[in-house]
Amino acid sequence: MTPDPGAVPADVPRAQGGGPTGLFVSFEGGDGVGKSTQVALLGHHLAARGREVVVTREPGGTPLGLELRQAILHGEDLDPRTEALLYAADRAHHVASLVRPALERGAVVLTDRYLDSSVAYQGTGRGLGADEVERLSLWAARGLLPHVTVLLDLDPAVGLARLTGDPDRLESAGADFHRRTRDAFLARAAQDPDRWLVLDASQPAEDLAAQVRARLAPLLEGDA
């Protein structure tokens, strides 16, 4: 049976009193919506208040992940199943070697993309099936889901127009592909509002950052 996508990860270690020792936050959305900016703003905010913050991304959060990122986004053409499996391999290594150890020692982990991107991009965008890709991703991550997922929602045409440099394989996948992935993100968020925070990414970056901080504040009560 597929785990409940909205459940707080059962295997994240718990501190005395029942609270999680760490906090796992993912940022999702299309290309060019400002995920990296929001990750950086939140990371600086939390670090200034005494929290250990681990900032990472998928793919590419580890040395092996950087190699996989190059292969997936800038290498030779891949069929959809190979692409999905490479993302899953990156995720398995990323969680085992970086994310889970950081959570176990009480850090806040902020990731630019996580398994919801695979479900949207490979499951829906590439047509592999959202349920199949979700099962693969959950298996790779041993069921680990973020406590909060921030979706920065924006018209794909606007987001792609913000990008500079040569587009990677996913950025150049076409307008229909990007519309499907946006719809997939919004559908997942609507099904699980306890985990997701959906924000209009056309707002100024500081306004978005304030809304993210407000959402996380109850989970960080009592922190330095």
DAHU-V80095 format. One record per backbone hydrogen bond with DSSP energy under -0.5 kcal/mol. NH is the residue of the N-H (numbers start at 0). CO is the residue of the C=O. E is the energy in kcal/mol with one decimal. If there is no record, write none. Layout:
nh = (NH | NH)
co = (CO | CO)
e = (E | E)
This chain:
nh = (6 | 8 | 11 | 12 | 14 | 17 | 20 | 22 | 24 | 24 | 25 | 26 | 27 | 29 | 32 | 37 | 38 | 39 | 40 | 41 | 42 | 43 | 44 | 45 | 46 | 47 | 48 | 48 | 49 | 50 | 52 | 53 | 54 | 55 | 57 | 60 | 65 | 66 | 67 | 68 | 69 | 70 | 71 | 72 | 73 | 74 | 74 | 82 | 83 | 84 | 85 | 86 | 87 | 88 | 89 | 90 | 91 | 92 | 93 | 94 | 95 | 96 | 97 | 98 | 99 | 101 | 102 | 103 | 104 | 105 | 106 | 107 | 108 | 108 | 109 | 109 | 110 | 110 | 111 | 112 | 112 | 116 | 117 | 118 | 119 | 120 | 121 | 122 | 123 | 124 | 125 | 127 | 128 | 132 | 133 | 134 | 135 | 136 | 137 | 138 | 139 | 140 | 141 | 142 | 143 | 146 | 147 | 148 | 149 | 150 | 150 | 151 | 151 | 152 | 152 | 157 | 158 | 159 | 160 | 161 | 161 | 162 | 162 | 168 | 171 | 172 | 177 | 178 | 179 | 180 | 181 | 182 | 183 | 184 | 185 | 186 | 187 | 188 | 189 | 190 | 191 | 191 | 194 | 195 | 196 | 198 | 198 | 200 | 200 | 202 | 207 | 208 | 209 | 210 | 211 | 212 | 213 | 214 | 215 | 216 | 217 | 218 | 219 | 219 | 220 | 222)
co = (3 | 144 | 8 | 10 | 18 | 14 | 12 | 106 | 22 | 108 | 147 | 110 | 149 | 151 | 29 | 33 | 34 | 35 | 36 | 37 | 38 | 39 | 40 | 41 | 42 | 43 | 44 | 45 | 46 | 45 | 50 | 107 | 52 | 109 | 111 | 56 | 61 | 62 | 63 | 64 | 65 | 66 | 67 | 68 | 69 | 69 | 70 | 78 | 79 | 80 | 81 | 82 | 83 | 84 | 85 | 86 | 87 | 88 | 89 | 90 | 91 | 92 | 93 | 93 | 94 | 97 | 98 | 99 | 100 | 102 | 101 | 51 | 22 | 106 | 53 | 107 | 24 | 108 | 55 | 26 | 110 | 113 | 113 | 114 | 115 | 116 | 117 | 117 | 118 | 119 | 120 | 121 | 122 | 128 | 129 | 130 | 131 | 132 | 133 | 134 | 135 | 136 | 138 | 137 | 140 | 23 | 23 | 194 | 25 | 148 | 196 | 27 | 149 | 150 | 198 | 154 | 154 | 155 | 156 | 157 | 158 | 158 | 159 | 72 | 167 | 169 | 173 | 174 | 175 | 176 | 177 | 178 | 179 | 180 | 181 | 182 | 183 | 184 | 185 | 186 | 187 | 188 | 191 | 191 | 148 | 150 | 196 | 152 | 198 | 199 | 203 | 204 | 205 | 206 | 207 | 208 | 209 | 210 | 211 | 212 | 213 | 215 | 215 | 216 | 217 | 219)
e = (-1.8 | -0.5 | -1.1 | -0.5 | -4.0 | -2.0 | -1.9 | -1.6 | -0.5 | -3.0 | -2.2 | -2.3 | -3.3 | -0.5 | -1.1 | -2.1 | -2.6 | -2.2 | -2.4 | -2.4 | -2.5 | -2.4 | -2.1 | -2.6 | -2.5 | -2.1 | -0.5 | -0.9 | -1.7 | -2.0 | -0.5 | -3.0 | -0.6 | -2.8 | -2.1 | -0.6 | -2.1 | -1.4 | -2.2 | -2.9 | -2.0 | -2.0 | -3.0 | -2.7 | -1.9 | -0.5 | -0.8 | -2.2 | -2.5 | -2.3 | -2.3 | -2.1 | -2.1 | -2.4 | -2.4 | -2.4 | -2.6 | -2.0 | -2.8 | -2.8 | -2.1 | -2.5 | -2.0 | -2.1 | -2.6 | -1.7 | -2.2 | -2.4 | -1.2 | -1.5 | -2.5 | -2.8 | -2.9 | -0.6 | -3.0 | -0.6 | -2.3 | -0.5 | -2.1 | -1.8 | -1.2 | -1.5 | -0.8 | -2.1 | -2.2 | -3.4 | -1.7 | -2.1 | -1.4 | -2.7 | -1.5 | -1.8 | -2.9 | -2.2 | -2.4 | -2.3 | -2.2 | -2.6 | -2.8 | -2.2 | -2.3 | -2.1 | -1.1 | -3.1 | -1.5 | -2.2 | -1.6 | -2.9 | -3.1 | -0.6 | -3.0 | -2.6 | -0.7 | -0.9 | -2.8 | -0.8 | -2.1 | -2.8 | -1.4 | -0.8 | -1.0 | -0.5 | -1.1 | -1.9 | -1.7 | -1.8 | -1.9 | -2.1 | -2.2 | -2.1 | -2.0 | -2.3 | -2.2 | -2.4 | -2.3 | -2.3 | -2.3 | -2.3 | -2.2 | -1.4 | -0.7 | -0.8 | -1.2 | -1.8 | -2.5 | -2.9 | -0.5 | -2.8 | -0.8 | -1.6 | -2.1 | -2.4 | -2.0 | -1.7 | -2.2 | -2.5 | -2.1 | -1.8 | -1.9 | -1.6 | -0.5 | -1.2 | -0.9 | -1.2 | -0.5 | -2.2)
